[in-house]
Amino acid sequence: MANKRQNDMYQEIFKEFIALKDKDLKKSQEVFKSVFDQVKKKLEEQCNFFAKYATQVLYAGSVYDGIKVSKLDEFDMNIVIRLPINYDDSEDGIILENDLPGFVKLRIGRAFDNLDKQKEWESCHKITRDWRDNDKYLLQNKFRSWLHSLIQTALNSMKHEVTVNDVKYILSYKSSGPAYTLNIKSVPTDEPFNLDVDLVPVIRFMLPRWPKGYKNINNDKAKEWFVVPKPNKNIETSNLQNKCWRLSFQEQEKYIMRDLKQLKITIRLVKKLRDARGMKHIASYYIKTLFLWKIQRTNHKKYWESNVSTIFKDMIEEFYDAVNKKNIPYFWHEKNNLIGGVKETVLRVYADKLKEVLDSINKNDVEKLSSYLLTKEEFDIFKNSEFFKKYQTAAVHRQMSMESTSSYQSSQSRDVPDSSQSSNTDVIKDLMDKISVLTKRVNSQEERIKALEMNKQKLSVNAAYNGFIPEKNSEVSDLLTF
């Protein structure tokens, strides 16, 4: 019953506060596709290299994995850029150096050196000359800056406006950390619409090439992997930071998470909890990583067919243990601690918050648990819902039933002694019966003695009168023996 109450609550919260609304999802995708098609056309007009080598645009992050929470107001898009060289692991291709777990350095020697000898150098390839440092390492900050400059120029030429289905939208472009974000916003007079899209240029590699020292699932259905120009924040020197490219195995991760029934629902519940509890230093990818490890440990689809309440509790325990130990190992390379850069004081606060959630789960305190999953405003809405009112009514009925049962049992315990009490009562009753019999016999004998004494007195009088003294009466003595 406890699990059922929690399952019902999770289902209701998921439906009302987590699941993406079909209408919103469709509109966001439709607007973005139209906007980006128009932006991409401008990019191709102004840059021959982009027109020739920007081969594909892919969803990335939570949208790609199908684990986005609440609303589609932001997502990541990877723009795949093909380098105009071969990708062999040699001096004539790209040499990957794996000094730091989770990141690689790309050293490109003769392959780039010879680009200026090709006929397309001036018209197309010349922009690549600034992408390397003096040691031939490809610099991720230069790669990002190139795309950023292109997009900014394209938006300026479009006057930062675009029309989709006769509706006007305002476009802006800003830097947010290492990423550059395209914002698409409705004009004040129209229905509100706001969408942030991180546009990230990535370089794609293909199997059989694979970075050394990294876990390989050896599956021909997930052949692509990427290097992404996002720096390692734990590196203090900008020179080294700019050489390091983050690895992305999103295709392999999606393959690992396929066909696991309750997996994505539970991930989204944990992410919602993260948001509601204000754990902003725990990235969505860190939570996804906890689930990847769980998939490997359970190694069976049957586990993911369990009740959501069971899996959710297990994963909050995993989350708590990881934060408490201050370590979420990168799935593909355990030596990379994903939360290694988060302050210990922050992690202690997060551990305390997760412990409170676990306590409410173990106590089956559904109301408290739901408050942890929702913001204050959402919880106020939830408390006024028909579901919550029915839950409270059922809770009152359960309490009354428990009190009634307890009262009845208490009454029964007073009226019906236990086996030891019953045994003692039987012994006492038996003794009282024997005493009663003896008392009656004593009373009867006393009456007979009195009668004999009176008879004796009469005999004594007669004897004295007749000169006769009687013998001791043996009958009286016998009567006194029980």
Residue, then its C-alpha position, 0 to 999 in steps of 0.5 A: m500500500a505504501n508503494k502504491r501511494q508513492n507510485d500514484m503521487y509520482q505519476e500525478i506529479f510527472k503528468e502535471f509538472i514534469a512531462l513535456k506538453d505535446k503542444d509546447l514540444k511541437k511548437s518549440q521544434e517547429v519554430f526552431k527548425s524554421v529559424f535555424d534553417q533561415v540562419k543556416k542559409k545566411l551562414e552558408e552565404q557568408c562562409n564557404f567553409f561552413a557551407k561545405y563542411a557543416t554537414q549535420v545538425l543534431y540534438a544533444g543533451s536531455v532533448y536527444d536522450g528524451i529526459k527533458v523536464s517540464k518544458l522545452d524552453e532550452f536545448d543543445m544543438n550540435i553542429v557537426i563540422r568536418l575537418p578537410i583532412n583525413y582522421d587517421d591516427s598519424e602525423d598525416g592525420i589527427i593524433l589524440e592525446n589522453d592526458l586528462p580523463g574525460f578530455v583529449k588534445l588534438r594535435i594536427g601536423r602535416a595535414f593542416d600544414n599542407l592546406d595552404k597548398q590546395k586550390e581552395w585555400e583562399s576561398c575556403h580553407k584559409i580560416t583554419r590557419d588560426w585554429r592551432d597553436n605553435d605546437k600544432y594543437l587544435l584550440q577549442n576556443k578559436f573553433r568556438s569563436w569562429l562559429h560565434s562570429l559567423i552567427q553574430t554576423a548572420l543575425n545582424s544581416m537579418k536585423h535580428e528578426v525572423t518570421v515563422n508562420d506569419v509570426k515575428y520573433i526577435l533573435s539575440y545571441k549571447s555568450s554563457g560560459p563556454a557556450y553561445t546561446l541563440n535566444i528566440k523570443s516572441v514580440p510583446t503583443d503576441e503569445p509568449f514564447n521564449l527559447d534558448v538554444d546552445l549552438v555548439p560546433v563539434i568534430r565527429f569521429m567514427l569507429p573503429r577509432w576509439p580513444k585509448g583508456y576509455k570503456n568501449i561497448n563495442n556496438d556497431k549500432a553506435k558508431e559515432w563519438f564527438v569532441v566538443p569545444k567545452p573546456n575543463k573548468n578544473i584546469e587553471t591555465s587558459n593555455l592548457q584549457n584551450k587545448c583540451w576538448r571534452l569527449s562526448f559519447q551521446e550515441q553510445e549512452k543512448y544505446i545503453m539506455r534503450d528499452l528500459k521501461q521506467l528509466k526515463i521517467t525516474i531520471r526526470l523525477v530525480k532531475k525535478l527533485r534536483d531543481a526543486r531542492g536547488m542543487k544547481h551544481i549537479a548537472s543533468y549529465y551527472i544524474k544521467t551518469l548515476f543511471l548509466w552506472k546503475i544499468q551496468r550494475t543491475n545488468h538486466k532489463k527486469y529491474w527497470e520494470s519495477n515500480v517507479s517508487t522502488i527505482f526512485k528510492d534506489m536512485i536517491e540512495e545512489f545519489y546521496d552516497a555519491v554526494n556524501k562521498k564527493n565523487i561521481p565517476y565519469f562512466w567512460h573513465e572512472k578517474n574523472n570525478l564529475i563533481g571534483g570541482v564542487k566545493e565540499t561545503v556545497l556537497r554537504v548541504y546537498a547530502d543533507k537535503l537528499k537525506e531528508v528526502l530519503d527519510s520522507i520516503n522511508k516514513n512514507d510521508v507522501e505529502k512531505l515527499s511531494s513538497y521536495l519534488l515541487t517548487k513552492e508555487e507548484f506545491d500550492i497548486f498541487k495541494n489544491s488539485e483533485f488528486f491531493k484532496k482525494y489523497q487527504t480524504a483517503a488518509v483521514h479514512r485510514q487514520m480513523s480505521m486504524e484508531s477504530t481497530s486499535s480501540y477494538q483490540s484494546s477492548q478485547s485485550r481487557d476482556v480476554p486474558d492472554s494464555s498465561q493470565s487464563s492459566n493463573t485464573d484456573v489455578i486460583k478458581d480450583l483452590m477457591d473451590k477446594i476451600s469452599v468444600l473444606t469450609k462446608r465440611v468444617n461447618s458441618q462438623e461443628e454442628r455435629i460437635k455441638a450436638l454431641e456436646m449437648n448429648k454428653q452433658k445429658l449423659s453426665v447429668n444422668a450418670a451423676y444421678n445414677g452413680f455412672i461415669p462414662e468413657k471418653n467419647s471416641e466419636v468426637s475425636d474422630l470427627l476432628t480428623f480431616 
